[in-house]
Amino acid sequence: MISILAQERVLGFALGSILMSGVILEERKNIYRLISTSNQSHYSQSSQFQRFEPIFGKKSRSEFSHLWNKAVDQTLGPVIAALSSRGW
């Protein structure tokens, strides 16, 4: 049986890998879309570029941090309450 610490490390690695692959996929899609619109604008003689908000733009970062803090509070709240009741 794998120790809990090793399980947490494997889970963290797996979740981090999935998150990063998703980020890379979205960034590639945005780059290819930007290149496609750029090539089309050169052929049609109109130079209109669409700006895409990065995945970790200002709005996305604030939403992500809010969700992260909420999840950590819900997950670790009982643990903190238990440790506080024991006098830690």
N, CA, C and O atoms as a CHARMM CRD file, in Angstrom:
* protein
*
  352
    1    1 MET  N      0.84400  -1.17500   0.00000 PROA 1      0.00000
    2    1 MET  CA     0.00000   0.00000   0.00000 PROA 1      0.00000
    3    1 MET  C      0.89400   1.24400   0.00000 PROA 1      0.00000
    4    1 MET  O      1.87300   1.32200   0.74300 PROA 1      0.00000
    5    2 ILE  N      0.55000   2.17700  -0.81800 PROA 2      0.00000
    6    2 ILE  CA     1.32400   3.40900  -0.92000 PROA 2      0.00000
    7    2 ILE  C      0.93900   4.33200   0.23700 PROA 2      0.00000
    8    2 ILE  O     -0.22800   4.41200   0.62000 PROA 2      0.00000
    9    3 SER  N      1.92400   5.01800   0.77900 PROA 3      0.00000
   10    3 SER  CA     1.63900   5.93000   1.88300 PROA 3      0.00000
   11    3 SER  C      0.78000   7.09700   1.39600 PROA 3      0.00000
   12    3 SER  O      0.70400   7.37300   0.19800 PROA 3      0.00000
   13    4 ILE  N      0.15200   7.75800   2.32500 PROA 4      0.00000
   14    4 ILE  CA    -0.73100   8.88300   1.98500 PROA 4      0.00000
   15    4 ILE  C      0.06200  10.00700   1.34800 PROA 4      0.00000
   16    4 ILE  O     -0.42400  10.65400   0.42000 PROA 4      0.00000
   17    5 LEU  N      1.26200  10.25100   1.82200 PROA 5      0.00000
   18    5 LEU  CA     2.10100  11.30100   1.25100 PROA 5      0.00000
   19    5 LEU  C      2.42300  11.01600  -0.21100 PROA 5      0.00000
   20    5 LEU  O      2.36900  11.91700  -1.04800 PROA 5      0.00000
   21    6 ALA  N      2.75800   9.77400  -0.51600 PROA 6      0.00000
   22    6 ALA  CA     3.04500   9.40500  -1.90500 PROA 6      0.00000
   23    6 ALA  C      1.80000   9.52700  -2.77200 PROA 6      0.00000
   24    6 ALA  O      1.87700   9.96400  -3.92000 PROA 6      0.00000
   25    7 GLN  N      0.65200   9.14100  -2.22000 PROA 7      0.00000
   26    7 GLN  CA    -0.59900   9.27800  -2.96800 PROA 7      0.00000
   27    7 GLN  C     -0.90100  10.73200  -3.27600 PROA 7      0.00000
   28    7 GLN  O     -1.34200  11.05700  -4.37900 PROA 7      0.00000
   29    8 GLU  N     -0.66600  11.61200  -2.30600 PROA 8      0.00000
   30    8 GLU  CA    -0.90000  13.03900  -2.52000 PROA 8      0.00000
   31    8 GLU  C      0.03700  13.59100  -3.58800 PROA 8      0.00000
   32    8 GLU  O     -0.37000  14.41600  -4.40600 PROA 8      0.00000
   33    9 ARG  N      1.27100  13.14900  -3.58500 PROA 9      0.00000
   34    9 ARG  CA     2.22400  13.61000  -4.59200 PROA 9      0.00000
   35    9 ARG  C      1.82600  13.14700  -5.98900 PROA 9      0.00000
   36    9 ARG  O      1.90900  13.91300  -6.94900 PROA 9      0.00000
   37   10 VAL  N      1.39500  11.89300  -6.10000 PROA 10     0.00000
   38   10 VAL  CA     0.96800  11.37400  -7.40300 PROA 10     0.00000
   39   10 VAL  C     -0.27600  12.11100  -7.87200 PROA 10     0.00000
   40   10 VAL  O     -0.37700  12.46600  -9.04700 PROA 10     0.00000
   41   11 LEU  N     -1.22200  12.34500  -6.97300 PROA 11     0.00000
   42   11 LEU  CA    -2.43000  13.07700  -7.33200 PROA 11     0.00000
   43   11 LEU  C     -2.09800  14.50100  -7.75900 PROA 11     0.00000
   44   11 LEU  O     -2.63900  14.99400  -8.74900 PROA 11     0.00000
   45   12 GLY  N     -1.21400  15.16400  -7.02000 PROA 12     0.00000
   46   12 GLY  CA    -0.80400  16.52100  -7.38100 PROA 12     0.00000
   47   12 GLY  C     -0.13000  16.57600  -8.73300 PROA 12     0.00000
   48   12 GLY  O     -0.37500  17.49000  -9.52000 PROA 12     0.00000
   49   13 PHE  N      0.71700  15.60100  -9.00300 PROA 13     0.00000
   50   13 PHE  CA     1.38800  15.53800 -10.29600 PROA 13     0.00000
   51   13 PHE  C      0.37900  15.32900 -11.41900 PROA 13     0.00000
   52   13 PHE  O      0.45700  15.97900 -12.46200 PROA 13     0.00000
   53   14 ALA  N     -0.56500  14.42400 -11.20300 PROA 14     0.00000
   54   14 ALA  CA    -1.56300  14.12700 -12.23800 PROA 14     0.00000
   55   14 ALA  C     -2.45100  15.34000 -12.50200 PROA 14     0.00000
   56   14 ALA  O     -2.69400  15.69200 -13.65600 PROA 14     0.00000
   57   15 LEU  N     -2.93100  15.97500 -11.44500 PROA 15     0.00000
   58   15 LEU  CA    -3.79000  17.14600 -11.62700 PROA 15     0.00000
   59   15 LEU  C     -3.02800  18.31200 -12.24800 PROA 15     0.00000
   60   15 LEU  O     -3.56900  19.03300 -13.08600 PROA 15     0.00000
   61   16 GLY  N     -1.79100  18.49600 -11.84700 PROA 16     0.00000
   62   16 GLY  CA    -0.97100  19.55400 -12.44200 PROA 16     0.00000
   63   16 GLY  C     -0.70400  19.30100 -13.91100 PROA 16     0.00000
   64   16 GLY  O     -0.72200  20.22900 -14.72000 PROA 16     0.00000
   65   17 SER  N     -0.45800  18.05500 -14.25700 PROA 17     0.00000
   66   17 SER  CA    -0.22400  17.71500 -15.66700 PROA 17     0.00000
   67   17 SER  C     -1.46500  17.95700 -16.50500 PROA 17     0.00000
   68   17 SER  O     -1.37700  18.47700 -17.61800 PROA 17     0.00000
   69   18 ILE  N     -2.61500  17.58300 -15.97800 PROA 18     0.00000
   70   18 ILE  CA    -3.86500  17.79800 -16.71200 PROA 18     0.00000
   71   18 ILE  C     -4.13300  19.28900 -16.88000 PROA 18     0.00000
   72   18 ILE  O     -4.52700  19.72500 -17.96200 PROA 18     0.00000
   73   19 LEU  N     -3.92500  20.06900 -15.83700 PROA 19     0.00000
   74   19 LEU  CA    -4.14200  21.51100 -15.91400 PROA 19     0.00000
   75   19 LEU  C     -3.20000  22.15400 -16.92900 PROA 19     0.00000
   76   19 LEU  O     -3.63100  22.95800 -17.75500 PROA 19     0.00000
   77   20 MET  N     -1.93900  21.80800 -16.86800 PROA 20     0.00000
   78   20 MET  CA    -0.97600  22.40800 -17.79200 PROA 20     0.00000
   79   20 MET  C     -1.24900  21.99900 -19.23900 PROA 20     0.00000
   80   20 MET  O     -1.09500  22.81600 -20.14700 PROA 20     0.00000
   81   21 SER  N     -1.64800  20.76000 -19.46600 PROA 21     0.00000
   82   21 SER  CA    -1.95800  20.35300 -20.83900 PROA 21     0.00000
   83   21 SER  C     -3.17000  21.11800 -21.34800 PROA 21     0.00000
   84   21 SER  O     -3.22200  21.47300 -22.52500 PROA 21     0.00000
   85   22 GLY  N     -4.13600  21.37600 -20.49100 PROA 22     0.00000
   86   22 GLY  CA    -5.29000  22.18000 -20.89000 PROA 22     0.00000
   87   22 GLY  C     -4.90500  23.61100 -21.21300 PROA 22     0.00000
   88   22 GLY  O     -5.38400  24.18400 -22.19200 PROA 22     0.00000
   89   23 VAL  N     -4.03600  24.19000 -20.38800 PROA 23     0.00000
   90   23 VAL  CA    -3.57100  25.56000 -20.63400 PROA 23     0.00000
   91   23 VAL  C     -2.80800  25.63400 -21.95100 PROA 23     0.00000
   92   23 VAL  O     -3.02700  26.54700 -22.74700 PROA 23     0.00000
   93   24 ILE  N     -1.92400  24.68700 -22.18000 PROA 24     0.00000
   94   24 ILE  CA    -1.13400  24.68100 -23.41300 PROA 24     0.00000
   95   24 ILE  C     -2.03100  24.50400 -24.62300 PROA 24     0.00000
   96   24 ILE  O     -1.82500  25.16200 -25.64300 PROA 24     0.00000
   97   25 LEU  N     -3.02400  23.62900 -24.53200 PROA 25     0.00000
   98   25 LEU  CA    -3.94900  23.41700 -25.64200 PROA 25     0.00000
   99   25 LEU  C     -4.71400  24.69400 -25.97000 PROA 25     0.00000
  100   25 LEU  O     -4.83900  25.05500 -27.14000 PROA 25     0.00000
  101   26 GLU  N     -5.22600  25.38200 -24.95000 PROA 26     0.00000
  102   26 GLU  CA    -5.97100  26.61600 -25.18100 PROA 26     0.00000
  103   26 GLU  C     -5.07400  27.70700 -25.77000 PROA 26     0.00000
  104   26 GLU  O     -5.49700  28.43800 -26.66600 PROA 26     0.00000
  105   27 GLU  N     -3.85400  27.81900 -25.27800 PROA 27     0.00000
  106   27 GLU  CA    -2.94100  28.82800 -25.81600 PROA 27     0.00000
  107   27 GLU  C     -2.59500  28.53500 -27.27600 PROA 27     0.00000
  108   27 GLU  O     -2.50800  29.45600 -28.08800 PROA 27     0.00000
  109   28 ARG  N     -2.39900  27.26400 -27.61100 PROA 28     0.00000
  110   28 ARG  CA    -2.11800  26.90300 -29.00300 PROA 28     0.00000
  111   28 ARG  C     -3.29900  27.24300 -29.90200 PROA 28     0.00000
  112   28 ARG  O     -3.12100  27.75800 -31.00600 PROA 28     0.00000
  113   29 LYS  N     -4.52300  26.94900 -29.41500 PROA 29     0.00000
  114   29 LYS  CA    -5.70400  27.27800 -30.20300 PROA 29     0.00000
  115   29 LYS  C     -5.79100  28.78100 -30.44700 PROA 29     0.00000
  116   29 LYS  O     -6.10900  29.21600 -31.55400 PROA 29     0.00000
  117   30 ASN  N     -5.50500  29.57800 -29.40700 PROA 30     0.00000
  118   30 ASN  CA    -5.53400  31.03300 -29.57100 PROA 30     0.00000
  119   30 ASN  C     -4.46700  31.50200 -30.54900 PROA 30     0.00000
  120   30 ASN  O     -4.71900  32.39900 -31.35400 PROA 30     0.00000
  121   31 ILE  N     -3.28200  30.91100 -30.49100 PROA 31     0.00000
  122   31 ILE  CA    -2.20100  31.29300 -31.41000 PROA 31     0.00000
  123   31 ILE  C     -2.57700  30.95100 -32.83700 PROA 31     0.00000
  124   31 ILE  O     -2.41500  31.77600 -33.73600 PROA 31     0.00000
  125   32 TYR  N     -3.08300  29.72900 -33.06000 PROA 32     0.00000
  126   32 TYR  CA    -3.47200  29.33700 -34.41100 PROA 32     0.00000
  127   32 TYR  C     -4.61300  30.20000 -34.93400 PROA 32     0.00000
  128   32 TYR  O     -4.63400  30.55100 -36.11300 PROA 32     0.00000
  129   33 ARG  N     -5.55600  30.54400 -34.07100 PROA 33     0.00000
  130   33 ARG  CA    -6.66900  31.40700 -34.47600 PROA 33     0.00000
  131   33 ARG  C     -6.15100  32.80200 -34.83800 PROA 33     0.00000
  132   33 ARG  O     -6.60500  33.39300 -35.81700 PROA 33     0.00000
  133   34 LEU  N     -5.21700  33.32300 -34.06700 PROA 34     0.00000
  134   34 LEU  CA    -4.64600  34.63700 -34.33900 PROA 34     0.00000
  135   34 LEU  C     -3.87900  34.63000 -35.65900 PROA 34     0.00000
  136   34 LEU  O     -3.97800  35.57000 -36.44800 PROA 34     0.00000
  137   35 ILE  N     -3.11600  33.56400 -35.89100 PROA 35     0.00000
  138   35 ILE  CA    -2.37300  33.45400 -37.14700 PROA 35     0.00000
  139   35 ILE  C     -3.34100  33.35900 -38.32100 PROA 35     0.00000
  140   35 ILE  O     -3.11300  33.96900 -39.36600 PROA 35     0.00000
  141   36 SER  N     -4.41000  32.60500 -38.15500 PROA 36     0.00000
  142   36 SER  CA    -5.40300  32.44300 -39.21300 PROA 36     0.00000
  143   36 SER  C     -6.06400  33.77300 -39.54700 PROA 36     0.00000
  144   36 SER  O     -6.20800  34.11400 -40.72100 PROA 36     0.00000
  145   37 THR  N     -6.46800  34.53200 -38.52400 PROA 37     0.00000
  146   37 THR  CA    -7.09400  35.82800 -38.78500 PROA 37     0.00000
  147   37 THR  C     -6.08800  36.80300 -39.36500 PROA 37     0.00000
  148   37 THR  O     -6.45200  37.66600 -40.16400 PROA 37     0.00000
  149   38 SER  N     -4.83000  36.67800 -38.97400 PROA 38     0.00000
  150   38 SER  CA    -3.79000  37.54900 -39.50700 PROA 38     0.00000
  151   38 SER  C     -3.57800  37.28000 -40.99300 PROA 38     0.00000
  152   38 SER  O     -3.46600  38.21600 -41.78500 PROA 38     0.00000
  153   39 ASN  N     -3.52400  36.00500 -41.37300 PROA 39     0.00000
  154   39 ASN  CA    -3.35000  35.66600 -42.78400 PROA 39     0.00000
  155   39 ASN  C     -4.54200  36.09200 -43.60400 PROA 39     0.00000
  156   39 ASN  O     -4.37100  36.57000 -44.72500 PROA 39     0.00000
  157   40 GLN  N     -5.74200  35.93700 -43.08600 PROA 40     0.00000
  158   40 GLN  CA    -6.93000  36.35300 -43.81400 PROA 40     0.00000
  159   40 GLN  C     -6.96800  37.85600 -43.98500 PROA 40     0.00000
  160   40 GLN  O     -7.40200  38.34500 -45.02800 PROA 40     0.00000
  161   41 SER  N     -6.52400  38.59900 -42.98600 PROA 41     0.00000
  162   41 SER  CA    -6.55400  40.05500 -43.08700 PROA 41     0.00000
  163   41 SER  C     -5.52400  40.56000 -44.09600 PROA 41     0.00000
  164   41 SER  O     -5.74500  41.59600 -44.72400 PROA 41     0.00000
  165   42 HSD  N     -4.39900  39.84900 -44.26800 PROA 42     0.00000
  166   42 HSD  CA    -3.42100  40.25700 -45.26600 PROA 42     0.00000
  167   42 HSD  C     -3.98000  40.07000 -46.67200 PROA 42     0.00000
  168   42 HSD  O     -3.70600  40.86800 -47.56900 PROA 42     0.00000
  169   43 TYR  N     -4.75700  39.02100 -46.85600 PROA 43     0.00000
  170   43 TYR  CA    -5.30800  38.76000 -48.17800 PROA 43     0.00000
  171   43 TYR  C     -6.47500  39.68700 -48.48700 PROA 43     0.00000
  172   43 TYR  O     -6.69400  40.02700 -49.65000 PROA 43     0.00000
  173   44 SER  N     -7.22500  40.10100 -47.48100 PROA 44     0.00000
  174   44 SER  CA    -8.38300  40.96000 -47.72900 PROA 44     0.00000
  175   44 SER  C     -8.05800  42.43400 -47.54300 PROA 44     0.00000
  176   44 SER  O     -8.94600  43.27900 -47.65100 PROA 44     0.00000
  177   45 GLN  N     -6.80300  42.75400 -47.26700 PROA 45     0.00000
  178   45 GLN  CA    -6.30800  44.11900 -47.11400 PROA 45     0.00000
  179   45 GLN  C     -6.95100  44.85800 -45.93500 PROA 45     0.00000
  180   45 GLN  O     -6.93200  46.08900 -45.90900 PROA 45     0.00000
  181   46 SER  N     -7.50500  44.15600 -44.98600 PROA 46     0.00000
  182   46 SER  CA    -7.99700  44.80000 -43.76900 PROA 46     0.00000
  183   46 SER  C     -7.20000  44.23600 -42.60700 PROA 46     0.00000
  184   46 SER  O     -7.08700  43.02000 -42.45700 PROA 46     0.00000
  185   47 SER  N     -6.66300  45.09600 -41.80600 PROA 47     0.00000
  186   47 SER  CA    -5.78400  44.64600 -40.71900 PROA 47     0.00000
  187   47 SER  C     -6.49900  44.76100 -39.37600 PROA 47     0.00000
  188   47 SER  O     -6.13000  45.58300 -38.53700 PROA 47     0.00000
  189   48 GLN  N     -7.50300  43.94800 -39.18300 PROA 48     0.00000
  190   48 GLN  CA    -8.20800  43.92300 -37.91100 PROA 48     0.00000
  191   48 GLN  C     -7.80000  42.66600 -37.15800 PROA 48     0.00000
  192   48 GLN  O     -8.02500  41.54400 -37.61300 PROA 48     0.00000
  193   49 PHE  N     -7.20400  42.87900 -36.01500 PROA 49     0.00000
  194   49 PHE  CA    -6.79000  41.76200 -35.17500 PROA 49     0.00000
  195   49 PHE  C     -7.76500  41.64000 -34.01900 PROA 49     0.00000
  196   49 PHE  O     -8.17300  42.63700 -33.42300 PROA 49     0.00000
  197   50 GLN  N     -8.12400  40.42800 -33.71700 PROA 50     0.00000
  198   50 GLN  CA    -8.96200  40.18800 -32.55000 PROA 50     0.00000
  199   50 GLN  C     -8.05500  39.91200 -31.36300 PROA 50     0.00000
  200   50 GLN  O     -7.11900  39.11700 -31.44500 PROA 50     0.00000
  201   51 ARG  N     -8.34500  40.57000 -30.28300 PROA 51     0.00000
  202   51 ARG  CA    -7.57700  40.35100 -29.06700 PROA 51     0.00000
  203   51 ARG  C     -8.28800  39.30900 -28.22400 PROA 51     0.00000
  204   51 ARG  O     -9.48100  39.43300 -27.95000 PROA 51     0.00000
  205   52 PHE  N     -7.56100  38.29000 -27.81500 PROA 52     0.00000
  206   52 PHE  CA    -8.10700  37.25800 -26.95600 PROA 52     0.00000
  207   52 PHE  C     -7.53200  37.45500 -25.57100 PROA 52     0.00000
  208   52 PHE  O     -6.34700  37.74400 -25.40500 PROA 52     0.00000
  209   53 GLU  N     -8.39500  37.29300 -24.57400 PROA 53     0.00000
  210   53 GLU  CA    -7.90100  37.38200 -23.20500 PROA 53     0.00000
  211   53 GLU  C     -7.10800  36.11900 -22.90100 PROA 53     0.00000
  212   53 GLU  O     -7.59500  35.01600 -23.14800 PROA 53     0.00000
  213   54 PRO  N     -5.90400  36.25700 -22.37300 PROA 54     0.00000
  214   54 PRO  CA    -5.13400  35.06700 -22.01700 PROA 54     0.00000
  215   54 PRO  C     -5.90600  34.21900 -21.00600 PROA 54     0.00000
  216   54 PRO  O     -6.79700  34.71300 -20.31600 PROA 54     0.00000
  217   55 ILE  N     -5.55300  32.95000 -20.93300 PROA 55     0.00000
  218   55 ILE  CA    -6.24400  32.05200 -20.01900 PROA 55     0.00000
  219   55 ILE  C     -6.13500  32.56300 -18.59100 PROA 55     0.00000
  220   55 ILE  O     -7.10500  32.50400 -17.83500 PROA 55     0.00000
  221   56 PHE  N     -4.98300  33.05600 -18.22200 PROA 56     0.00000
  222   56 PHE  CA    -4.80200  33.58500 -16.88200 PROA 56     0.00000
  223   56 PHE  C     -4.77500  35.10700 -16.92800 PROA 56     0.00000
  224   56 PHE  O     -3.86900  35.74300 -16.38900 PROA 56     0.00000
  225   57 GLY  N     -5.79300  35.68400 -17.58700 PROA 57     0.00000
  226   57 GLY  CA    -5.95000  37.12800 -17.61200 PROA 57     0.00000
  227   57 GLY  C     -6.39100  37.62500 -16.24300 PROA 57     0.00000
  228   57 GLY  O     -6.58100  36.83600 -15.31700 PROA 57     0.00000
  229   58 LYS  N     -6.55300  38.93200 -16.12500 PROA 58     0.00000
  230   58 LYS  CA    -6.86700  39.52100 -14.82800 PROA 58     0.00000
  231   58 LYS  C     -8.18900  38.98400 -14.27300 PROA 58     0.00000
  232   58 LYS  O     -8.27600  38.63300 -13.09600 PROA 58     0.00000
  233   59 LYS  N     -9.21200  38.92200 -15.11900 PROA 59     0.00000
  234   59 LYS  CA   -10.51600  38.43800 -14.66900 PROA 59     0.00000
  235   59 LYS  C    -10.45200  36.95200 -14.30900 PROA 59     0.00000
  236   59 LYS  O    -10.99400  36.53500 -13.28500 PROA 59     0.00000
  237   60 SER  N     -9.80000  36.16900 -15.13800 PROA 60     0.00000
  238   60 SER  CA    -9.70400  34.73000 -14.88800 PROA 60     0.00000
  239   60 SER  C     -8.91400  34.43800 -13.61000 PROA 60     0.00000
  240   60 SER  O     -9.27000  33.54100 -12.84500 PROA 60     0.00000
  241   61 ARG  N     -7.84900  35.19700 -13.38500 PROA 61     0.00000
  242   61 ARG  CA    -7.04800  34.99100 -12.17200 PROA 61     0.00000
  243   61 ARG  C     -7.86000  35.26800 -10.92000 PROA 61     0.00000
  244   61 ARG  O     -7.78500  34.51700  -9.94800 PROA 61     0.00000
  245   62 SER  N     -8.64200  36.35300 -10.94200 PROA 62     0.00000
  246   62 SER  CA    -9.42000  36.68500  -9.74300 PROA 62     0.00000
  247   62 SER  C    -10.50400  35.64200  -9.49900 PROA 62     0.00000
  248   62 SER  O    -10.75400  35.27200  -8.35200 PROA 62     0.00000
  249   63 GLU  N    -11.15600  35.15800 -10.56700 PROA 63     0.00000
  250   63 GLU  CA   -12.17000  34.11400 -10.39800 PROA 63     0.00000
  251   63 GLU  C    -11.53000  32.82300  -9.89300 PROA 63     0.00000
  252   63 GLU  O    -12.06600  32.16700  -8.99900 PROA 63     0.00000
  253   64 PHE  N    -10.38800  32.46400 -10.46600 PROA 64     0.00000
  254   64 PHE  CA    -9.70500  31.24300 -10.05000 PROA 64     0.00000
  255   64 PHE  C     -9.25800  31.33000  -8.59900 PROA 64     0.00000
  256   64 PHE  O     -9.41200  30.36900  -7.84500 PROA 64     0.00000
  257   65 SER  N     -8.70400  32.47300  -8.20100 PROA 65     0.00000
  258   65 SER  CA    -8.23600  32.61000  -6.81900 PROA 65     0.00000
  259   65 SER  C     -9.40700  32.56100  -5.84400 PROA 65     0.00000
  260   65 SER  O     -9.28200  32.00700  -4.75200 PROA 65     0.00000
  261   66 HSD  N    -10.54800  33.13800  -6.23300 PROA 66     0.00000
  262   66 HSD  CA   -11.72500  33.08100  -5.36800 PROA 66     0.00000
  263   66 HSD  C    -12.19800  31.63600  -5.20100 PROA 66     0.00000
  264   66 HSD  O    -12.47600  31.20000  -4.08400 PROA 66     0.00000
  265   67 LEU  N    -12.28900  30.89800  -6.30200 PROA 67     0.00000
  266   67 LEU  CA   -12.70600  29.49700  -6.22700 PROA 67     0.00000
  267   67 LEU  C    -11.70700  28.65400  -5.44200 PROA 67     0.00000
  268   67 LEU  O    -12.09600  27.76900  -4.68000 PROA 67     0.00000
  269   68 TRP  N    -10.42300  28.93200  -5.63100 PROA 68     0.00000
  270   68 TRP  CA    -9.38300  28.19000  -4.91600 PROA 68     0.00000
  271   68 TRP  C     -9.50800  28.42200  -3.41100 PROA 68     0.00000
  272   68 TRP  O     -9.49000  27.46900  -2.63200 PROA 68     0.00000
  273   69 ASN  N     -9.63300  29.68300  -3.00000 PROA 69     0.00000
  274   69 ASN  CA    -9.74900  29.99800  -1.57800 PROA 69     0.00000
  275   69 ASN  C    -11.00100  29.37600  -0.96800 PROA 69     0.00000
  276   69 ASN  O    -10.97400  28.88400   0.16000 PROA 69     0.00000
  277   70 LYS  N    -12.09100  29.40100  -1.72000 PROA 70     0.00000
  278   70 LYS  CA   -13.33900  28.80500  -1.23900 PROA 70     0.00000
  279   70 LYS  C    -13.17600  27.29700  -1.04100 PROA 70     0.00000
  280   70 LYS  O    -13.62400  26.74800  -0.03500 PROA 70     0.00000
  281   71 ALA  N    -12.53100  26.63100  -2.00600 PROA 71     0.00000
  282   71 ALA  CA   -12.33200  25.18200  -1.90900 PROA 71     0.00000
  283   71 ALA  C    -11.40800  24.82900  -0.75400 PROA 71     0.00000
  284   71 ALA  O    -11.65400  23.85700  -0.04100 PROA 71     0.00000
  285   72 VAL  N    -10.34600  25.60800  -0.55900 PROA 72     0.00000
  286   72 VAL  CA    -9.41800  25.34500   0.55000 PROA 72     0.00000
  287   72 VAL  C    -10.12500  25.55100   1.88200 PROA 72     0.00000
  288   72 VAL  O     -9.93300  24.76600   2.81100 PROA 72     0.00000
  289   73 ASP  N    -10.94100  26.60000   1.98800 PROA 73     0.00000
  290   73 ASP  CA   -11.67200  26.83200   3.22800 PROA 73     0.00000
  291   73 ASP  C    -12.62900  25.69200   3.53800 PROA 73     0.00000
  292   73 ASP  O    -12.73400  25.26100   4.68600 PROA 73     0.00000
  293   74 GLN  N    -13.33300  25.19900   2.50900 PROA 74     0.00000
  294   74 GLN  CA   -14.27200  24.10000   2.72900 PROA 74     0.00000
  295   74 GLN  C    -13.53800  22.80800   3.07000 PROA 74     0.00000
  296   74 GLN  O    -14.01200  22.02000   3.88800 PROA 74     0.00000
  297   75 THR  N    -12.39000  22.59000   2.44800 PROA 75     0.00000
  298   75 THR  CA   -11.65100  21.34400   2.66600 PROA 75     0.00000
  299   75 THR  C    -10.93900  21.33700   4.01100 PROA 75     0.00000
  300   75 THR  O    -11.01600  20.35500   4.75000 PROA 75     0.00000
  301   76 LEU  N    -10.25500  22.41100   4.32800 PROA 76     0.00000
  302   76 LEU  CA    -9.43500  22.43700   5.53500 PROA 76     0.00000
  303   76 LEU  C    -10.14300  23.02000   6.75100 PROA 76     0.00000
  304   76 LEU  O     -9.58400  23.01000   7.84800 PROA 76     0.00000
  305   77 GLY  N    -11.36000  23.52900   6.58100 PROA 77     0.00000
  306   77 GLY  CA   -12.09600  24.10600   7.70500 PROA 77     0.00000
  307   77 GLY  C    -12.27600  23.14400   8.85900 PROA 77     0.00000
  308   77 GLY  O    -11.97300  23.50000   9.99800 PROA 77     0.00000
  309   78 PRO  N    -12.76400  21.92300   8.60700 PROA 78     0.00000
  310   78 PRO  CA   -12.92500  20.96600   9.71200 PROA 78     0.00000
  311   78 PRO  C    -11.59800  20.59100  10.38000 PROA 78     0.00000
  312   78 PRO  O    -11.55100  20.37500  11.59100 PROA 78     0.00000
  313   79 VAL  N    -10.53800  20.51700   9.60000 PROA 79     0.00000
  314   79 VAL  CA    -9.22500  20.17300  10.17100 PROA 79     0.00000
  315   79 VAL  C     -8.75600  21.28000  11.09900 PROA 79     0.00000
  316   79 VAL  O     -8.25400  21.00800  12.19000 PROA 79     0.00000
  317   80 ILE  N     -8.91500  22.51600  10.67700 PROA 80     0.00000
  318   80 ILE  CA    -8.49900  23.65100  11.50800 PROA 80     0.00000
  319   80 ILE  C     -9.34800  23.71700  12.77300 PROA 80     0.00000
  320   80 ILE  O     -8.84000  23.99700  13.85800 PROA 80     0.00000
  321   81 ALA  N    -10.64700  23.45700  12.62200 PROA 81     0.00000
  322   81 ALA  CA   -11.52100  23.47500  13.80000 PROA 81     0.00000
  323   81 ALA  C    -11.11700  22.37800  14.79100 PROA 81     0.00000
  324   81 ALA  O    -11.10900  22.60300  16.00100 PROA 81     0.00000
  325   82 ALA  N    -10.78400  21.20000  14.27600 PROA 82     0.00000
  326   82 ALA  CA   -10.37100  20.09400  15.14600 PROA 82     0.00000
  327   82 ALA  C     -9.05200  20.42500  15.85100 PROA 82     0.00000
  328   82 ALA  O     -8.90500  20.17100  17.04600 PROA 82     0.00000
  329   83 LEU  N     -8.10400  20.98600  15.11900 PROA 83     0.00000
  330   83 LEU  CA    -6.82100  21.33800  15.75200 PROA 83     0.00000
  331   83 LEU  C     -6.98900  22.45900  16.74900 PROA 83     0.00000
  332   83 LEU  O     -6.31600  22.46900  17.78000 PROA 83     0.00000
  333   84 SER  N     -7.87100  23.40800  16.47100 PROA 84     0.00000
  334   84 SER  CA    -8.10200  24.50100  17.39900 PROA 84     0.00000
  335   84 SER  C     -8.73100  24.00700  18.69800 PROA 84     0.00000
  336   84 SER  O     -8.41400  24.49600  19.78200 PROA 84     0.00000
  337   85 SER  N     -9.62000  23.03700  18.57100 PROA 85     0.00000
  338   85 SER  CA   -10.26400  22.51600  19.77800 PROA 85     0.00000
  339   85 SER  C     -9.28600  21.74100  20.65900 PROA 85     0.00000
  340   85 SER  O     -9.49600  21.61500  21.86500 PROA 85     0.00000
  341   86 ARG  N     -8.21000  21.22000  20.04700 PROA 86     0.00000
  342   86 ARG  CA    -7.19600  20.48500  20.81900 PROA 86     0.00000
  343   86 ARG  C     -6.12100  21.40400  21.38600 PROA 86     0.00000
  344   86 ARG  O     -5.26900  20.95500  22.15200 PROA 86     0.00000
  345   87 GLY  N     -6.14900  22.66500  21.02600 PROA 87     0.00000
  346   87 GLY  CA    -5.21200  23.61600  21.58300 PROA 87     0.00000
  347   87 GLY  C     -3.94000  23.78700  20.75900 PROA 87     0.00000
  348   87 GLY  O     -2.92100  24.22600  21.29100 PROA 87     0.00000
  349   88 TRP  N     -3.97900  23.45500  19.49700 PROA 88     0.00000
  350   88 TRP  CA    -2.80100  23.63200  18.65500 PROA 88     0.00000
  351   88 TRP  C     -2.74800  25.04700  18.25900 PROA 88     0.00000
  352   88 TRP  O     -1.83600  25.45300  17.53800 PROA 88     0.00000
